[in-house]
Amino acid sequence: MTPFKPALLASAIAGCLPLSALAESTTQIEEVMVTAQKRAQSAADIGVTVTAFGGNDIQELGFQKAQDIAAHTPGLSTTNATSSGTPIFAIRGIGLDDFNSNNTSGVGVYIDEVLAAYPVFLNGQLFDVERIEVLKGPQGTLYGKNTTGGAINYVSVKPSGETEGYITAGLSRWNTYQVEGAVGGSLTDGVNSRLALSASRGDGWQKDIDTGREFGDTDQFAARSLTSFELADNAELLLNLHYSDDQGTPVSPQNTTIDAVFGLPAGTFGVTSSDPRAVRVGDLNVGRDEQGYGGSATVTVDFEAFTLTSISAADLYQRETIDNYEGVAIATGDFSFTDEFEVYSQELRLTSNGADGFHWVTGLVFSKDEVSAVTTANVADLYDGILGPGLVDIARIASDYVQNTKSLGAYLHTETDLSDQLMLTAGLRYSSDKRDFAGGSVDVDGWNALFEGAAEPVPETTITALVDDRSEDNVSGKLGLDYTLNEDWLLYGSAATSYKAGLFYGAPAGAAAALAYIDPEEVISYELGFKGTLLDGSMQLNGAYYRYDYDNRQSLVIVEDPTIPGSVFATLGNIEESQISGGELELRWLPTEALDIRAGISYIDGEVSKAPADIRGLTLLLPIEEGADLAQAPQWSYNTIARYERAIADYLVAAQLQYSWTDEQYASLADPQALYGEVENLGLRASLAPPSEQWEVAFWADNLQDNSASTYSFTSTEGGRAVYRQMPRNFGLDFTIYY
């Protein structure tokens, strides 16, 4: 792999242009307004490292899924929560490496200013988007807990008084049909509404090599209604109602080493091919039945000196999912999830309206949520191999628990002009969290009793139980200086802190210590950056260097199971001290009106500086060494997009190439089989539209090289390697009508 392949690609494209065209470019980059600091500001004018995509960017670049955003945002990476389609984000090596129902990411994701408290709330709701903002680095002051890595804001298209909308119909490989559309306008005086829908259905792209069954098929539907009410000349209510449904079939990992673990010929239970379409699931009834629904009411009242904003929100989600977690046709760790989530939140915010060189934002936030979860693992064939062939038909170990969380936050953020060129940013936030947990692990079918000398199974035996509650307080802050060198260059520096609340482990476990409370993690960050405009506004160049002191990182680790000889299980542990440092560069250049070039590069150096010898007395399968690489921290990543558009025979024709490459990385610590990657992707998009732009037809292709890189891997219960792979080459045709 050539380290600077994206830069070489961009240079090659630019080299094809006449020098006169480059010198005479008068095209300027469109300003992107963001609300990273809770008020509308230009992304180029704030001392926050933010990558923003406006509505035109999202449409023209053809972004369709969370991975598209991550691939072209330096420092941002994403993977799916095991076999489900829910994206999990990490920024600069801080995110989430545990996929249990009750855990949350270190990257806060907000949809229309409401926190998606658990990753499942993102399922199906990322459509009809006006703007996406990726805020990098701790955001503890304005956004609160669980933003140790950063925050992502998804902003939906708002209703207006004009009748407008669109509908897109797409057909892609594996008979996948997708329809997305929206319609909006005035319902009556002072009332505007917009309804958006998204639906997709398609065949599975994986096939069981033994049975021929297909996996990874799509069956999703989502809807969102936004309605604004003019309550008075200075007051407005925005009502958001949304719903999602997912009946698709999860993809399956491959298990590449299970046969070697059991001393069997290759291909007995596992797969021998790296073809991502070839899997072994057996007769397990893999499936997904998930529904989410909720709403929010945002009231905005403008006064002369300030604006009052009230955001009241409620979200509920329920799911039943059966997952071939181990990636084999036998039951060595088949997982099922039966979960219910309820989240309620209220924010009151005051934002100054003055233009006298001093701006402030202050607010109160309260949230309450409950997770009721039953996670069941069937290890029948693993027990059968230990206790005797043909003895064990079903052997289930289940975790059954309820977790309740109450959070309160109060914050103040200020921006003070010290001079015409220098601005001071200062912020402080107090957070209080209380979390209680009641539940544990149960041996449903009772086979563990045989390991303890019993003559026969003893069903419904409690393995571990925990009833506990914890309260914690935290103060986070930020100090920053922005120096406007001239109208084209901004220099900035900051020091900030943030924390991620403590929690309990939610998966089946063979020891009480595995469920015990995991302490909060905290980050102190130091960052220097610049934002510059070159070539008469046709080029934007942004860069940042950062260093994090990271205490008590919550990391997934593999420990030995004291109840089942030779088996292992995962749990969460605190890594006492870690350090992360790195840098990013982003370039956007419009050499001519027809050509748009974007490129990015990220470097992350994340390592453990003080490691625990064990996890609450549990023996690690692999010791954590000081200097070990942190999980979800790829050292290098690169991206390039080149888009060319011109008029041909009275039509607008556009062609786009996009490339991304991400270095290898670890899924978790203390796991000898957690290293995965490198991941490389080359895609293209070509579109045709009339001058009126009332319609567009587009052809796209993804993973043109048909790569099959590993995109996530871990040690399975029996000690094999379960690995997810890159989706094969995909291509499709979209037709959009605007009205």
C-alpha angles and dihedrals in degrees: 000000000000104000095222098036094134092052090048090050092051091046091051091052092048090047090062090064123090112256090233090059091054094048095046100046112137096173114121128203113253114248115248115210116210137183096214090133095041094264134073112274137151112265089226094056103054129083093233124105100238134157111204133187118195126208093267091050093052092049098043095043091048097230108180106161141027092262090062091060093046093048091060101037113083111232095016121108133170141189133175123262096260108290098345125094096241111120121230115200133207126186120199091343097312120109136088129315097170118078101192117134097248098050127095133203128256086231112075112218117200127192111197090341094308118115115240090223094193127029093245090070089070092061110117098348102097100096139099088033123175097188142000121204123189111196111196125209131024113330098184097136104056099019104032132203123013094033098103089125099034141268138274122209121201111192118194123216107270125224119259137186092257120089105242143140147129142226126210124193117190137184122191142163121309091035091287115169122191131183124184127170148146138200127190145161145117118327094182138327108318095003121100126172140186126193119195128186135186128186134167136175130176147147124269118271094205126070131198107240091214104040105019092233116151127231135187095047119158128233111155138147131180136171136187130188121194118186126177123202123195101222095177139336089283102028135074137176120208113195117198120192120175141173136183135186128188122187098159128128118253120241118245130232122227122242107216103175107033092104092054090049090055093040092243131137114276112270096029095115104346134056127263097195128082089210102124090214094062112085140151118224105145119198096328109136095234112187149128132231110176134157130177130182137167148126147215136211117209117191118191122189120182118211126178096259102027147004122241116213124187120186118187115181142174128183130180128185134177130183143177112193133169113200133190089221096168096048096230137107093241129073105258094129114347107169132207126186126203107178141162124193128192121181129176125179141173128193128184115190137179119199123187119240098195124116097201098113096272123091128175140181123193132172154153125233129190127180137174126188140171130199119195109186141172114186115183128191120194110206098167098134092045090054090042090058091051102039099035139295115282094009101102121056099168130004116179129183114188137188112211118182149140121220123191125190132187121186134183127186137179122187144177124194123183137183116196126185105223090180140342089283106027127069129181120213117197130171141168134188133187117203131186122188133181121188128179128188131193122178144056147190124307130195094224097188097031103233094136088074089072091061088056094052101267117147094226140010120287107209124213094023115164111236098178134359132186134181110176143139131198134190126198139177128206138182116204127183148174136208120185142166124207118196118193103207092185137322090292105043135057123184120191142175134183147174117209142165134207139165142208115221122246122256147175126255113256109192129092109279137180097223136047091230089066092065096046124119118286113213123240118270122229134197132197112193134193118193139178122187148159138206119199140178119210140177096033094310097311094109130052119192121185129178140170141182120201142178126194131196102205121194127191096357109197103234135175112239136178117237134180116264110237092198102051117048112237097005132111139201138193129247139163124261139175117248103211100218135002136165131213127187133165149121143240138205127193126187131187119178133177102193090174137001088264102049129067118183124186128177136170140182132190132190121191126183108185124165144157113257099178119023133191119242091219140355110255090320095315117126115244115231088221122019117245107237124206106254093033115147115258120241120261092018109118108190096221134019131170137186139182135182124185118184124182123188131178142151116262121177093342093310132104109238121189131184125188136186121192129185134181135175128186125191123236116279143173126261092207143345126267091023114120092201101044098098113110140162157018094189120194126179133182120186140168139200129192124184141182126202138162119248089260089057089217090139140014135195117199136184118202138179131192130199092013091180090057091230120182101199121160110259099183135001140174143164111275125218096269092047100262127126117259111196135182117209138208115276110255124252110306131189138173151163125242127192119194131187120195123200 
